[in-house]
Amino acid sequence: MRVFSNRFIWAALLLAIFMQGCSSDKVNEAAYFKTFDHIKTDQFVWSYGHGGIYWVSGNEVVLDAQVKNTQGVFENGLYQVNVDDGSYIRLMERSNHYKYCFDGDVLFVRTKKEKQLLHMPENYRIVQETKAEKLKDGMYSPVRCKSLERPTKDGYRHLFQQDGLLKTDNNGLKYMGKDKRFKGHLDPDNKVHLVGENLSVKKILDLKISEVSTPYFLTHENAYFGYSMNGMCGSLWWLYRDTWKVQTKEQCFGSWAQFTSKLLYPTKAGMFVQHYTSKKYKSYLVTDKKEYTLETTSSIGGSLAPDGCRVAYGSGELSGKGGRRQILKLFNACQFMEEQGEK
């Protein structure tokens, strides 16, 4: 009887070790990372405002993914994933031709043919659009998730509707009506104006046309953020909605950043950087004091959480014949810096 008990104990221990190894939580993975092996994705195919990963609450993201159902069959679709426990709901099937964008209240899904909603979310609406509106001189706004007419021939970047637009005078450029394009060279010192929907000037911003770029919205700072890269350095700017004051910063990176592509996410603890080269893809956390290499696995499609600490992204190499090779991953920059002894 005693021999049987010992064998039983050893079997139980081996089973426990095996089950731990099969868990979606990596045994040797640091606590500031969270990996969701069951959420397959391919974030290489999306761009800001046309798909990717969107936070729809403080602990839920929406993304295009592939998940194995209860019958063991992989299903493609648009999923809402809880990043606390990895639970998920399938919002709709994936279409061959579709894009999606979240503006903070509405998840817009653009398809050729309307799809059946498999689940209706609680905290936001889903609006399907099957016909694209034809605009005479349209420009797409990732913040508003729609194409809008260009008010005049000047330069514009749309903010939320209640905030208006960023307007830049096209001094130095001449509009060739026949060619429908601008020719010449912009004056880099052209000022940027904050204007309302009726184009009335609200404020002349302390921002130059050489600095302004596509605006992203940061929930944790209630601010718009943008950047433009030039080799190893980038021009960063923040536009705060409570005062409409501008903060700018010149941020330089290591020699690895020369002549390569970078995506920047300004967390509370530092700048999370996704870096792209022809051979290796790396991610970093860069502070005013130090630069930390996080991992060498490809990461793309980052999305900053409302708390300003967590970044959700696709982790894995470029998809090929083997199907979707990326998985959903989460990095907590604030927790990382606490473990480094910094805040």
GIWO-V487960 format. One line per field, one symbol per residue. phi: phi as a letter, one per 20 degrees, with the letter a starting at -180 (. if undefined). psi: psi as a letter, one per 30 degrees, with the letter a starting at -180 (. if undefined). burial: # if it has 24 or more other C-alpha atoms within 12 Angstrom, else .. A space follows every 10 residues. Layout:
phi->???
psi->???
burial->???
This chain:
phi->.fffffffff ffffffffff feffeffeef ffdcddfede bbefedcgnc qoccedafcc cdbfbcceef endfceredd deefcnfbce faffdfcbcb bddocceecd cfcfdffebd feebdddecd cefedfcebe dffemaecff gbefeccfdg gfeobedcfe fodceegfel becpcfffeg fddecefemf feaeeebeff dfbgedddff dlbecbbcdb meccedbcce ffcleddcbe ddcfffeflc ecddceffdq eecddccfdc dccccddfdb cdeeadfgcb mfbefgfmde cebecqfgfb ffnfdecfcc cdfffgfffe ncc
psi->eeeeeeeeee eeeeeeeeee fflfkkegkl ffkkkiffjk ligffllkfg abkkkfafgk lklklkkkaf ggkkkkakkk kjfefgllkj ellklfjlll kkgfekjkkj lekklkkfkj lefllkkkkf kkkkkeilkk jfefhlklkk eaglkkkkal effblkkkkh kfkkkjeefh lkkakkjfgk lkkjlafggk kekjliklff ekakklkjef fhlkkllkkj bflkjkkkjk fefhlkklkj klllfffkhl kkkkjilffl jkkkkklfek klklkkafel kkkelgkkkl hkkklffgek kklkkllkkb fgajfllklk kjeeeeeeff gl.
burial->.......... .......... ....#..... .######### ######.### ########## #######... ....###### ###..#.### ####...### ####.##### #...#..... #....###.. ........## ######.#.. #..####### ..######## .......... .........# #####.#... ..#.###### #########. #.#######. ..######## #..#.###.. ###..##..# ########## ######.... #######... ##.##.#### ########## ########.. ...####### #######... ...
